[in-house]
Amino acid sequence: MSEFDIAHGDDYGDDYDDPGDGDSPLPKTAVYSGTESFAGDRELTEVTFAQGVTSIPSNTFQDCSSLTAITIPDSVTKIGDEAFFGCSSLTAITIPDSVTDIGVSAFSDCSSLTDITIPDGVTEISNDAFSGCSSLTAITIPDCVTMIDEFAFWGCSSLTAITIPDSVKTIGICAFQDCTSLAAITIPDSMTSIGEGAFMECSSLAAIIIPDSVTTIGNHAFYGCCSLSAITIPDFVTSIGGHAFEGCTSLTAITIPDGVTTILNGAFRGCSSLTAITIPDSVTTLSHSAFYGCSALTKLILSPAVSIGPNCFLNCTALISAAADQNISTVEDLLHYRWHRNIAVIERVNALLCLKGSWDHVENQPSGLDSLKQMKLDGVEAPLRATEAREKIPKVLWRVILEYL
């Protein structure tokens, strides 16, 4: 046989058991010498390597959807971009320690691959290297890896746990996004930032330890981690990214350290189990919708000097004790329209003012109402008639009203 021979069908000889019904493809094997491309060969089931092969170029085995197992020889040092992309039947692969470079999307969409060990010579796990490996349950990352690049393990929905070694300095954008079975993870002390969307939609993630070395939590870092019940943000974090914890619906408590100065847009939006939060005096800005929809929030402590963006506390329907430490002088200040850019919430503020008697004359003076209709309260016509007030205010706010009057 030459160094590139294919055994297919009758080449197996008289002893080969032909399935006969035509439903099952005949096994097809090949010897790879380092120059051929089998991209798109959906019948190829097995590959052996000729001696002296040092690299597997880009796209070599892309979409070989019947390839089930492969052993890469010790002579190989590089696996190219998309080399095994879409090998959906590949269940096992052995990567030797000689390999130092695993390319972009090298094993992306190998949806039957169950475990893999990254060799000690690899220093970077490239973009999308194992994205879409939905059967991958375990992976070993060696101590020499310094970077896990963007989307590296995106969509590895069977991955239940992973240890990130101390050598890793950077976790890229969406590196573990949609790892929906990932229940726990330890971030090493070597990390200084958690990248955008790093653990986005990890819906089984119940606990995570963020080390003191981290100073920045990126946008969408833990977005949609709906099983996360508690988290401690380390003292050296200065910024909490936009939508960083949005949709963490099991989060009941969180401590924001004194070093944080900015909480960006939607950072805790939709954290519907969060009941209390203390915002330290170091925070100067609460951006747009930062706590939007935190419907169980009953206590909020913050400095009156903080700059509060629009819709910051919109739909926080249980917010009734935010002025507990007198940082906020009145409930009117708490629910003031500048905290909300929403007609329904502004109407509630107006209703409170009606009940206090500020605009009681409106009820009996239609002409006065007509004139008031010309007035704008942050672009919204107001105020309400007193008889309309009770219909606009949720029951949970009646305690507020009693305290306010």
BATIVEX-132189 format. One line per 2 residues: number of its first residue (from 1); their letters; for each residue x, y, z of C-alpha. Coordinates in steps of 0.02 Angstrom, whole numbers, plus 50000, padded with zeros to 5 digits. Example, Ala and Ser with C-alpha at 12.3 -4.5 7.8 and 13.67 -1.06 7.14 Angstrom:
<atoms>
1> AS> 50615 49775 50390  50684 49947 50357
</atoms>
This chain:
<atoms>
1> MS> 50000 50000 50000  50055 50179 49970
3> EF> 50065 50300 50116  49892 50363 50072
5> DI> 49774 50215 50049  49589 50198 50080
7> AH> 49502 50035 50124  49321 50046 50072
9> GD> 49189 49916 50034  49254 49761 49943
11> DY> 49435 49802 49988  49401 49719 50156
13> GD> 49397 49546 50072  49280 49396 50078
15> DY> 49268 49393 50268  49191 49568 50277
17> DD> 49011 49560 50338  48910 49669 50218
19> PG> 48757 49736 50308  48662 49709 50148
21> DG> 48516 49823 50182  48603 49978 50120
23> DS> 48556 50078 50276  48728 50079 50361
25> PL> 48880 50158 50279  49030 50045 50253
27> PK> 49180 50084 50364  49308 50194 50282
29> TA> 49485 50218 50346  49629 50325 50287
31> VY> 49813 50355 50319  49859 50538 50338
33> SG> 50033 50588 50278  50022 50773 50319
35> TE> 49965 50846 50153  49791 50778 50118
37> SF> 49628 50861 50162  49475 50759 50209
39> AG> 49362 50908 50241  49180 50863 50214
41> DR> 49211 50675 50198  49059 50613 50295
43> EL> 49102 50428 50270  49275 50430 50348
45> TE> 49271 50333 50513  49453 50306 50560
47> VT> 49621 50390 50526  49799 50335 50561
49> FA> 49950 50447 50543  50106 50413 50440
51> QG> 50274 50437 50524  50346 50612 50528
53> VT> 50184 50712 50528  50217 50873 50627
55> SI> 50057 50971 50604  49874 50955 50561
57> PS> 49834 51105 50451  49675 51207 50459
59> NT> 49513 51120 50406  49598 50953 50375
61> FQ> 49459 50847 50452  49322 50978 50457
63> DC> 49145 50904 50452  49205 50724 50449
65> SS> 49045 50681 50539  49074 50492 50548
67> LT> 49249 50501 50624  49233 50421 50797
69> AI> 49408 50417 50873  49581 50480 50835
71> TI> 49754 50466 50911  49874 50604 50866
73> PD> 50057 50548 50863  50196 50625 50970
75> SV> 50275 50704 50817  50133 50831 50798
77> TK> 50163 51003 50875  50020 51104 50800
79> IG> 49834 51077 50770  49770 51208 50647
81> DE> 49613 51314 50647  49452 51213 50627
83> AF> 49555 51055 50603  49418 50945 50678
85> FG> 49275 51070 50670  49105 50983 50659
87> CS> 49168 50806 50688  49005 50768 50773
89> SL> 49035 50581 50803  49208 50602 50879
91> TA> 49197 50532 51057  49380 50524 51106
93> IT> 49543 50603 51054  49719 50591 51124
95> IP> 49824 50748 51109  50009 50716 51147
97> DS> 50119 50828 51255  50215 50877 51099
99> VT> 50069 50989 51045  50097 51172 51093
101> DI> 49969 51257 50982  49783 51217 50968
103> GV> 49704 51330 50837  49544 51432 50832
105> SA> 49389 51320 50830  49501 51167 50818
107> FS> 49372 51054 50902  49219 51165 50889
109> DC> 49053 51073 50873  49127 50903 50913
111> SS> 48963 50869 50999  49001 50687 51050
113> LT> 49170 50722 51131  49155 50678 51317
115> DI> 49324 50721 51392  49490 50794 51342
117> TI> 49659 50830 51418  49752 50982 51358
119> PD> 49938 50945 51349  50066 51032 51460
121> GV> 50147 51127 51316  49992 51231 51274
123> TE> 49994 51408 51344  49834 51477 51264
125> IS> 49665 51399 51233  49613 51486 51074
127> ND> 49448 51564 51021  49308 51437 51008
129> AF> 49432 51294 51030  49301 51181 51111
131> SG> 49143 51282 51085  48988 51179 51053
133> CS> 49062 51020 51128  48896 50986 51210
135> SL> 48941 50812 51278  49104 50867 51359
137> TA> 49090 50827 51545  49270 50850 51601
139> IT> 49424 50943 51545  49597 50958 51619
141> IP> 49686 51124 51597  49872 51118 51635
143> DC> 49968 51244 51742  50057 51317 51591
145> VT> 49898 51394 51515  49897 51583 51540
147> MI> 49745 51630 51435  49574 51556 51401
149> DE> 49518 51651 51248  49345 51710 51200
151> FA> 49209 51579 51174  49336 51442 51212
153> FW> 49207 51330 51299  49047 51414 51241
155> GC> 48900 51296 51240  48986 51152 51331
157> SS> 48819 51114 51410  48871 50950 51496
159> LT> 49025 51020 51583  48989 51009 51770
161> AI> 49151 51071 51848  49315 51146 51797
163> TI> 49473 51199 51886  49562 51350 51817
165> PD> 49746 51342 51863  49840 51485 51947
167> SV> 49938 51515 51787  49784 51587 51699
169> KT> 49787 51778 51692  49643 51810 51573
171> IG> 49472 51735 51538  49407 51803 51373
173> IC> 49236 51862 51319  49100 51730 51342
175> AF> 49231 51596 51374  49109 51486 51472
177> QD> 48944 51557 51408  48799 51432 51405
179> CT> 48891 51300 51506  48721 51263 51580
181> SL> 48776 51113 51689  48924 51202 51768
183> AA> 48883 51204 51954  49043 51267 52031
185> IT> 49203 51351 51979  49354 51422 52068
187> IP> 49437 51575 51996  49624 51579 52035
189> DS> 49716 51718 52128  49811 51759 51969
191> MT> 49656 51837 51890  49634 52026 51893
193> SI> 49475 52039 51790  49325 51933 51740
195> GE> 49291 51962 51556  49129 52012 51473
197> GA> 49003 51871 51474  49132 51751 51546
199> FM> 49000 51645 51637  48845 51711 51551
201> EC> 48693 51595 51557  48781 51466 51667
203> SS> 48611 51426 51738  48669 51289 51860
205> LA> 48809 51393 51937  48761 51401 52121
207> AI> 48921 51465 52198  49079 51552 52145
209> II> 49228 51621 52238  49302 51780 52166
211> PD> 49479 51807 52231  49542 51970 52305
213> SV> 49654 51995 52153  49504 52037 52042
215> TT> 49477 52224 52017  49351 52224 51874
217> IG> 49193 52124 51841  49152 52143 51656
219> NH> 48986 52174 51569  48868 52023 51572
221> AF> 48998 51923 51672  48866 51822 51767
223> YG> 48713 51870 51666  48574 51741 51680
225> CC> 48659 51636 51816  48488 51599 51889
227> SL> 48549 51474 52021  48678 51590 52097
229> SA> 48614 51627 52273  48756 51724 52351
231> IT> 48917 51807 52298  49052 51908 52382
233> IP> 49132 52044 52281  49312 52070 52338
235> DF> 49371 52233 52416  49480 52287 52270
237> VT> 49342 52287 52138  49313 52465 52078
239> SI> 49183 52438 51942  49036 52319 51918
241> GG> 49001 52302 51733  48839 52330 51642
243> HA> 48715 52185 51663  48849 52092 51762
245> FE> 48722 52003 51873  48563 52033 51774
247> GC> 48438 51891 51785  48521 51809 51937
249> TS> 48348 51771 52004  48407 51666 52153
251> LT> 48527 51799 52219  48463 51847 52392
253> AI> 48607 51949 52459  48761 52037 52397
255> TI> 48894 52144 52479  48966 52286 52378
257> PD> 49138 52335 52443  49194 52510 52485
259> GV> 49310 52521 52335  49170 52516 52204
261> TT> 49137 52685 52125  49022 52639 51981
263> IL> 48881 52515 51957  48844 52513 51772
265> NG> 48684 52493 51671  48572 52349 51724
267> AF> 48705 52274 51838  48576 52191 51953
269> RG> 48424 52206 51841  48294 52070 51869
271> CS> 48373 52001 52029  48199 51963 52091
273> SL> 48252 51877 52254  48369 52015 52313
275> TA> 48292 52085 52474  48419 52209 52540
277> IT> 48572 52300 52479  48691 52427 52553
279> IP> 48780 52538 52430  48940 52610 52506
281> DS> 48981 52795 52505  49121 52762 52380
283> VT> 48990 52734 52243  48963 52895 52148
285> TL> 48856 52829 52005  48712 52708 51989
287> SH> 48685 52694 51803  48528 52665 51701
289> SA> 48417 52521 51763  48549 52461 51887
291> FY> 48418 52381 52002  48271 52377 51882
293> GC> 48145 52243 51926  48220 52193 52094
295> SA> 48043 52159 52151  48086 52085 52322
297> LT> 48201 52228 52372  48135 52299 52537
299> KL> 48288 52388 52604  48408 52502 52515
301> IL> 48543 52606 52598  48640 52731 52495
303> SP> 48715 52903 52504  48608 53052 52454
305> AV> 48757 53114 52353  48754 52968 52231
307> SI> 48705 53006 52051  48557 52897 52005
309> GP> 48519 52855 51824  48347 52837 51744
311> NC> 48244 52682 51784  48371 52635 51917
313> FL> 48239 52568 52038  48094 52546 51918
315> NC> 47977 52402 51965  48057 52380 52136
317> TA> 47881 52357 52202  47927 52304 52379
319> LI> 48049 52444 52411  47984 52511 52577
321> SA> 48133 52533 52694  48264 52622 52592
323> AA> 48270 52773 52707  48305 52669 52863
325> DQ> 48471 52753 52904  48408 52928 52858
327> NI> 48525 52939 52710  48368 52981 52613
329> ST> 48266 53114 52700  48091 53069 52640
331> VE> 47997 52935 52547  47962 53066 52415
333> DL> 48149 53076 52384  48156 52886 52377
335> LH> 48023 52875 52243  48063 53039 52159
337> YR> 48032 53043 51974  48216 53073 51935
339> WH> 48247 52892 51987  48120 52834 51861
341> RN> 48084 52877 51681  47921 52782 51678
343> IA> 47746 52853 51673  47671 52724 51791
345> VI> 47801 52757 51926  47789 52945 51907
347> ER> 47601 52930 51929  47631 52839 52093
349> VN> 47740 52983 52154  47603 53105 52104
351> AL> 47475 52998 52194  47578 53005 52353
353> LC> 47583 53193 52339  47395 53196 52312
355> LK> 47366 53094 52469  47481 53209 52567
357> GS> 47368 53352 52519  47488 53447 52408
359> WD> 47363 53450 52266  47200 53417 52357
361> HV> 47123 53567 52273  47130 53476 52107
363> EN> 46983 53365 52155  46861 53509 52165
365> QP> 46934 53627 52037  46919 53562 51858
367> SG> 46990 53722 51791  47140 53696 51902
369> LD> 47161 53522 51831  47155 53590 51655
371> SL> 47291 53713 51696  47394 53579 51781
373> KQ> 47382 53472 51625  47493 53600 51542
375> MK> 47627 53565 51668  47756 53433 51636
377> LD> 47842 53325 51763  47996 53264 51674
379> GV> 47895 53255 51514  47744 53171 51591
381> EA> 47575 53255 51619  47530 53262 51803
383> PL> 47465 53259 51936  47326 53133 51968
385> RA> 47159 53172 52046  47152 53116 52226
387> TE> 47011 52992 52188  47124 52906 52061
389> AR> 47269 52891 52180  47219 52734 52273
391> EK> 47194 52638 52110  47370 52678 52054
393> IP> 47465 52628 52211  47507 52445 52246
395> KV> 47457 52377 52416  47639 52353 52463
397> LW> 47662 52543 52462  47526 52581 52588
399> RV> 47651 52563 52730  47757 52692 52642
401> IL> 47608 52807 52627  47569 52794 52812
403> EY> 47750 52834 52856  47752 52977 52733
405> L> 47592 53066 52785
</atoms>
